[in-house]
Amino acid sequence: MQQTDTAPQSVTMPKFNRETLVNIAVMAILLALPLWASSIGEDYYVNLASLITIFAIAGVGLNFAIGQGGMVSFGHAAFFGIGGYTTGIAAFHSFEETLFMAMPFAISGTNQMLIIWIVAMVLCGLAALAIGAISLRTEGVYFIMITLAFAQMIYYFAISWPTYGGEDGLSIYLRNELPMVDAESALTFFLICFILLLGSIFVSARLSGSRFGAALGTARMNETRLATSGIDPFPIKLTGFVISAMITGLAGALFAELNGFVGPSMLSWHRSGEIMVFVILGGVGRLYGPVIGAALFVLLETYIGEWTEHWQLLLGFALLGVVLFARGGVMGLISGRARHD
């Protein structure tokens, strides 16, 4: 008689490495601290966590462009600012009960967050389509400088736009609304931002693991190899650049909501540099790296900045240490993996 093999088949279990555990711990801490702060009535710390979360979303956007597509953009403040100004302008016209633009293209303002987010992301996508179509015909330092130049053009346009405050910026008197949610609550607004952060990370992860992500990664490493396989690298990189901009624009819209204000500083090259810092500190190409990078930046600015106005000196040393000794960023240092896989 033949002996029947009754041995149980092996079941493939999810692979958890040290970096995955660090990712879970980081997100758990980011969620737990505001919940605790809200329970003791400390909304200041809840808003601080919201700021970290918003900056992390902006970092996720830029990280997709740099880490997945190899597009080192120094102009992502343009998209961050467009998102912010979309929120400010929509709220302004809603509060004043006026129309944006003249007939026959009159558009009324709105105080609905969902509509504002969609409009902000679409506008950022269109801006990125135009900027990327020109910038991506270059590479290296030329690409960096062209994206910076476009961001500065939009920055100076905002300064010269007196209808919406010019250099003084534009105040948002009332926080916009989300159906069935009390967005005025500090904790509720944090949870909104946290959910959107998880969503942006999820989208970035799914795209990176898709065929499109594989093509974008190949374009980063060797455009010629991608071209010889029958895929044109230009539209692939342009699509990645647009997606990156849309995520960053969402962060800008949330930032304006949090502060109740939007101004040209959101569009300045300093802001582009800050978003770049989030990515480098956390680890270029690491999915949750921008979360750690944004947290370190905000905490340094908040607490070290109380002692000295030269807190950026410590930030500079931290960046220098990451570049020289931790090429995988703080996330790579903690997880013990020097490179992004």
C-alpha positions, 0 to 999 in steps of 0.5 A: 500500500502506498503511504499517504503523506498527511504532513501539514502544508506550511502556511506562509505567515506575514514577514515581520522584521525589526523595521516593521516593529519599529514602524508599528511602535512609532505610529502607536506612540504618535497615536497614544500621546495625543489621546493621553494629552487630550484626556488631561486637557492639554490641547497644546500637545494634541495640536503639536501631534497634529503638526507632526502628522501633517508634516509627515504627510508632506514628507511622505509625498516628497519621499515618494518622489525621491525614494521611489523615483529618484527625483530630488525636488527642492520645490515641493513647497509650491504644492504645500502652499497651493494646498494651503491657499486653496483652503484659505481662499475657499474659506475666505469666500465662504465666510464673506459669501462672495464668488471667486472669479467673475462670470461666467466662471463664478465659483462660490467658496466652501467650508467643506473639507472633503471638497477642499481636499479634492480641489487642493489635490487636483490643483497640485496635480495640475501644477505638478503636471506643468512643472514636471513636464519641463523639469523632468527634461533635465536631471541632477542639479538642473532638476533641483534648480528648476523645481526651486525656480518654479516654487519661487515664481509661485511664492512671488505671485502669492506676495503680489496677490493683494486680494488674499493678503499679499505678504500679510497672508490670509486668516481663516476665521473658522475651521472648515467642516467635515460631515458628522465630525466635530473638526473644531475639537483638537483631538478630532482634528488630530485623528483626521490628520492621523487617518490621512497619514495612514492613507498616504502611507498606504497609497505610497506602499501600494504604488511602490509595490505595483508594476508602476512602482517597479517601473518608477524604481527602474527609471530611478536606477537606469532609465536606459534599461527601462526604455529598452524594455519598451517603457518610456521613462518620462511619463512614468516619472511625470506620473510619480511626480504628480502623485507626490505633489498631490500628497504634499498638497493635502498636507498643505491644506491640513496645515492651513486648517491647523493654523487658521492662517495661510501666507507666502511662507508656506511657499518659500524655499525654506519650507521646501528645505524643511520637507527635505529634512523630514525625509533625510532625517527619517531615511530616504525611501523608508515608508515611515521615515518621514514620520520620525523625521517630522517628529524630530524636527518639530520637537527640536524646534519646539523644545530646544527653540525655547532655550535658544534661537540657534536650535537649527545648529543642533538640527544641522549636526543631526543631519550631518550625523545622518549623512555621514554615519546613518545613510538609512536615516534614523529609521535605518539606525534604529532598525539596524538596516543601513539600506532601504530594500 
